[in-house]
Structures are given as structure tokens and as C-alpha cells.
């Protein structure tokens, strides 16, 4: 369905809970369906991830491990329980609307939310989402079912916070000259994130480099998933869609 048909036509609108989804079709055909990461089926600030029962199907998914831009829910509980000493570093990379503490002022012409993460990469959402996707596939194997696993990464998303060893992988000076914002950009996206308005060229290049570093982090974990499927003997019998 087009978004105008199902009604969730912008971020923050709830997808109707009784809507027949792809997961219902696959589930009826015997597939075990799971999602790990960001869904945006509901408004992320509506408290749904904190209260969602872990043993109840969710929009046709038999298994769900949700985390959103604001990091709440199962992921943040995992950080508290398994990596408590990195909790503050993880909270520091939260996006601007729900930060616990303000970001320090940036250099002139630069954005404040562009910085390397102090948390190790294996504690980041990207690593956690990858691990939970493997758990979903494992659960289907134990149940002797084919699987549909949706691995939905939160990043690359502001703030740009690549973890080491991916932080600094791209040299800002080596990147192409940023394209200026178009009149439509100015109308639809009144933000420094689109077209870099108010930023110096050096500031834009540093933002771009951090963005590419975050993509390299995702690329690493997509590689982990492919290796996992290959080592499990599943790769040749698995359809992979990357979008």
C-alpha cells in the first residue's frame, strides 16, 4: 500500500495494528518472521518500545528486538545490564531532541553533533541489531522453519558519531566538494543537515566524513551477517534485499 492508503504517511503516525502485512502472509506460509532494529511503526517517543511485551507478536513478527533513534527499550536495557560502564557514552550519542546533556559548542562553521563515539563499536546499536538478527535466524533454525529477518539499522543518523576503529577512516580533505542546497531543499529541509547552510566547507566535509565512517561501520556488520549465513550453510538458499 502507498502511505496515503494505510495512513502512516509521516514519522510519528501509528501504522494501523490490524493492517495485513507481508509478515502475516509469510507467517501463514510457515515462515518465522523477526525484526531487529528500527521499525517506526509507531511514534518513537510514545513509550511503546519500553512497554512492548517481548513474547507478543508485533505486526506479524513472531520475534522483535526494537530500538529507535532515541535508543530506549530493549537495547538500552541491554547496555545497562551487560555494559553498564559504557551507558553514559551511549547516552551521549543520543540525538539532539532527547539528549541528557547538551553538546559542547562546536568550532565556527562546524556542527556540534559530529564527533567520534567514546563507546566501543561492539556496544553500538549497529552491532546489537546485527547480533539480534542472527538470534532471529537461529530461532528459526531451531524451529526448523524458513525465516524472514528484517535487519533495520538506525544509523547513519545524526548525531554523526562513528565509533573507533571506523572513526577517522575517511579524510575530509579527500572528499568531493559539497553540493549546494537547492530551493526545494531549503523549503523541505530547513536544517544544517541538508546543504550545510550556515556551515563552512571544512565543517561540511567533516560532517560528510563522519557520515561515511558510519556507513563503513554498517558495511562491516553486513559483512558479519553474510559470513554468518555462509558459515551456517544458509547463504545459497537465502534471498538478500539491501535497501
Rosetta blueprint (number, residue, H / E / L):
1 X L
2 X L
3 X H
4 X H
5 X H
6 X H
7 X L
8 X L
9 X L
10 X L
11 X L
12 X L
13 X L
14 X L
15 X L
16 X L
17 X L
18 X L
19 X L
20 X L
21 X L
22 X H
23 X H
24 X H
25 X H
26 X H
27 X H
28 X H
29 X L
30 X L
31 X L
32 X E
33 X E
34 X E
35 X E
36 X E
37 X E
38 X L
39 X L
40 X L
41 X L
42 X L
43 X L
44 X H
45 X H
46 X H
47 X L
48 X H
49 X H
50 X H
51 X H
52 X L
53 X L
54 X L
55 X L
56 X L
57 X L
58 X E
59 X L
60 X L
61 X E
62 X L
63 X E
64 X E
65 X E
66 X E
67 X E
68 X L
69 X L
70 X L
71 X L
72 X L
73 X E
74 X H
75 X H
76 X H
77 X H
78 X H
79 X H
80 X H
81 X H
82 X H
83 X L
84 X H
85 X H
86 X H
87 X H
88 X H
89 X H
90 X H
91 X H
92 X H
93 X L
94 X L
95 X L
96 X H
97 X H
98 X H
99 X L
100 X L
101 X L
102 X L
103 X L
104 X L
105 X L
106 X L
107 X L
108 X L
109 X L
110 X L
111 X L
112 X L
113 X L
114 X E
115 X L
116 X L
117 X E
118 X L
119 X L
120 X L
121 X H
122 X H
123 X H
124 X L
125 X H
126 X H
127 X H
128 X H
129 X H
130 X H
131 X H
132 X H
133 X H
134 X H
135 X H
136 X H
137 X H
138 X H
139 X H
140 X H
141 X H
142 X H
143 X L
144 X L
145 X L
146 X L
147 X E
148 X E
149 X E
150 X E
151 X E
152 X E
153 X L
154 X L
155 X L
156 X L
157 X L
158 X L
159 X L
160 X E
161 X L
162 X L
163 X E
164 X L
165 X L
166 X L
167 X L
168 X L
169 X L
170 X L
171 X L
172 X H
173 X H
174 X H
175 X L
176 X L
177 X L
178 X L
179 X L
180 X L
181 X L
182 X L
183 X H
184 X H
185 X H
186 X H
187 X H
188 X H
189 X L
190 X L
191 X L
192 X L
193 X L
194 X L
195 X L
196 X L
197 X L
198 X L
199 X L
200 X L
201 X H
202 X H
203 X H
204 X H
205 X H
206 X H
207 X H
208 X H
209 X H
210 X H
211 X H
212 X H
213 X H
214 X H
215 X H
216 X H
217 X H
218 X H
219 X H
220 X H
221 X H
222 X H
223 X H
224 X H
225 X H
226 X H
227 X H
228 X H
229 X H
230 X H
231 X H
232 X L
233 X L
234 X L
235 X H
236 X H
237 X H
238 X L
239 X L
240 X L
241 X L
242 X L
243 X L
